[in-house]
Amino acid sequence: MFFKKMTSKFLLTGLLAVSFSDAFAQAPRVVTIGGSLTEIVYALGQQDHLVGVDLTSQWPPEVKDLPQVGFYKKISAEGVLSLAPTHVFAYEDTEPATAVQQLKDAGVFVTTFGRTPPQEALFENIAIIGDVLSAPEKADELARQIKSDLGAVAQKVAAKTDKPRVLFLLNYDPSQMLVAGRGTVVHHLITLAGGVNVGQELKGYKPLNSEMVTSLAPDVVLSVDERWESMGGAEGMKKLPGMMDTPAGAHNRFVALPGSLMLGLGPRIAEGVQLLVDAIHKEKGT
């Protein structure tokens, strides 16, 4: 049943130039456009199929030795095609759409992946990649391990008595503080970690002004390592309009975690949740 569903999804991509059987007649040469998709390929032990990745692919470290095809929002069809891929794995929001269509028109087997609902999407993505790369058993095993790891973290979260209010800033330039609302991966992770996303009334990533930041009253302000130093770290965040009037500002609770874990949707999801648990919950007596 799943294979039938997967086949239908592939056909909907419009790759009429390549038949389903032709695409599987040779060992796949894969370009991944999305760091989490790259991580799944590695977690399945299928990295020998990779011939290129996008700039969001940062894990595992050896992925940096592969040719890069640019940022997923600015993909060049020519750059991807120069690697002679048979398959491209890409998230649905890969841009520009014209480049994606060029890949399809060139006979590349393009598979698009979703991010929502986050946990369901993760397991579906693992299953699809496992089938394409002829590793369905490994995909099942990986999914079971992730569920087990998440279950272990959930037990730790259940023992927490606090419910910290968390503000996630993707961009904390004073001229535009971009925060995570519902429907984002980080919103899902905050929830799994036993926190409350103060931006949950918003959808996606939205800008906030100083008055809104103060009124949201976050206990913890979270960002990603990749932007931490360039924005001045905790000292820079304290200077944001309205920030010092929040509980986070008053108690100096500013945290940065790896972007590949907070923004991605890959097999290390349990690790990301555990880092959040450690970052947002106060230790007893503090």
Residue pairs with C-beta under 8 A, 6 or more apart in sequence:
2 127
2 131
3 131
6 127
6 128
6 131
7 20
9 111
9 128
10 20
10 109
10 111
11 20
13 104
13 110
13 111
13 112
14 101
14 104
15 23
15 104
15 107
15 108
15 109
15 110
17 104
17 105
17 106
17 107
18 107
18 108
18 109
23 86
23 87
23 109
26 86
27 49
28 49
28 86
28 87
28 132
28 133
29 49
29 51
29 83
29 84
29 85
29 86
29 87
30 41
30 49
30 50
30 51
30 85
30 86
30 87
30 88
30 89
30 133
31 50
31 51
31 52
31 53
31 69
31 80
31 83
31 85
31 87
31 88
31 89
32 38
32 41
32 50
32 52
32 53
32 54
32 57
32 88
32 89
32 90
33 53
33 54
33 69
33 72
33 75
33 88
33 89
33 90
33 91
33 94
34 54
34 56
34 57
34 72
34 89
34 90
34 91
34 94
34 113
34 264
35 53
35 54
35 56
35 57
35 58
35 59
35 260
35 264
35 266
36 122
36 125
36 260
36 264
36 265
36 266
37 89
37 90
37 91
37 113
37 125
37 129
37 266
38 50
38 53
38 57
38 59
38 63
39 57
39 59
39 60
39 260
39 264
39 266
39 267
39 268
40 125
40 126
40 129
40 142
40 266
40 267
41 47
41 49
41 50
41 89
41 129
41 133
42 59
42 60
42 63
43 126
43 142
43 266
43 267
44 126
44 129
44 130
44 133
44 135
44 138
44 139
44 142
45 135
45 138
46 129
46 133
46 135
46 138
49 87
49 133
50 63
50 66
51 66
51 67
51 83
51 84
51 85
52 66
52 67
52 68
52 69
52 80
52 83
52 85
53 63
53 66
53 67
53 68
53 69
54 68
54 69
54 70
54 71
54 72
54 75
55 68
55 70
55 71
55 72
56 71
56 72
56 260
56 264
57 63
57 66
57 68
58 64
58 259
58 260
59 260
59 266
59 268
67 83
69 75
69 76
69 79
69 80
69 83
70 76
70 79
72 90
72 91
72 93
72 94
72 95
73 93
73 94
73 95
74 95
74 96
75 90
75 94
75 95
75 96
75 99
75 100
76 99
77 98
77 99
77 100
77 102
77 103
77 106
80 88
80 99
80 103
80 108
81 102
81 103
81 106
81 108
85 108
86 108
86 109
87 108
87 109
87 110
87 111
87 132
88 103
88 108
88 109
88 110
88 111
89 111
89 113
89 129
89 132
90 100
90 110
90 111
90 112
90 113
91 112
91 113
91 114
91 115
92 112
92 113
92 114
92 115
94 100
94 112
100 110
103 110
104 110
111 128
111 132
113 121
113 124
113 125
113 128
114 121
114 124
114 125
115 121
115 185
115 265
116 183
117 188
118 185
118 188
118 265
119 188
119 269
121 265
122 146
122 265
122 266
122 267
122 269
123 143
123 146
125 265
126 139
126 142
126 143
126 146
126 267
127 136
127 139
127 140
127 143
129 139
130 136
130 137
130 138
130 139
130 140
130 142
131 139
142 267
146 267
146 269
146 270
149 270
149 271
150 192
150 269
150 270
150 273
152 270
153 192
153 193
153 270
153 273
153 274
153 277
154 192
156 274
156 277
157 192
157 193
157 194
157 273
157 277
158 194
160 194
160 277
160 281
162 194
162 281
162 282
163 194
163 195
163 196
164 194
164 195
164 196
164 219
164 220
164 280
164 281
164 282
165 195
165 196
165 198
165 216
165 217
165 218
165 219
165 220
165 247
166 190
166 195
166 196
166 197
166 198
166 218
166 219
166 220
166 221
166 222
166 280
167 179
167 197
167 198
167 199
167 213
167 216
167 218
167 220
167 221
167 222
167 246
167 248
168 179
168 180
168 184
168 186
168 187
168 190
168 197
168 199
168 221
168 222
168 223
168 262
169 177
169 178
169 179
169 221
169 222
169 223
169 237
170 178
170 179
170 180
170 205
170 223
170 224
170 227
170 263
171 177
171 178
171 227
172 178
172 223
172 227
172 231
172 236
172 237
172 240
173 231
174 239
174 240
174 241
176 207
177 207
177 208
177 209
177 213
177 240
178 205
178 206
178 207
178 208
179 199
179 202
179 205
179 206
179 207
179 208
180 186
180 187
180 197
180 199
180 205
181 187
181 197
181 199
181 200
181 201
181 202
181 203
181 204
181 205
181 206
182 197
182 199
182 200
182 201
182 202
182 203
183 203
183 204
184 204
184 205
185 262
185 263
185 264
185 265
186 197
186 222
186 262
186 263
187 197
187 199
187 200
189 262
189 269
189 272
189 273
189 276
190 196
190 197
190 222
190 276
190 280
191 197
192 273
192 276
193 273
193 276
193 277
193 280
193 281
194 277
194 280
194 281
195 220
195 276
195 280
195 281
198 216
198 217
198 218
199 206
199 208
199 216
208 216
209 241
209 242
210 240
210 241
210 242
210 243
211 242
212 242
213 240
213 241
213 242
213 243
213 246
214 242
214 245
214 246
216 246
217 246
217 247
218 246
218 247
218 248
219 247
219 248
219 251
219 253
219 280
220 248
220 253
220 254
220 255
220 279
220 280
221 237
221 243
221 246
221 248
221 249
221 253
221 254
221 255
222 255
222 256
222 257
222 262
222 276
222 279
222 280
223 231
223 237
223 254
223 255
223 256
224 256
224 257
224 258
224 259
224 262
224 263
225 256
225 257
225 258
225 259
226 258
226 259
227 256
227 259
228 256
231 237
232 239
233 254
233 256
234 252
234 254
237 243
237 254
238 244
238 249
238 252
238 254
243 249
244 250
247 253
248 254
255 279
255 280
257 272
257 275
257 276
257 279
258 272
258 275
260 266
260 268
261 268
261 269
261 271
261 272
261 275
262 272
262 276
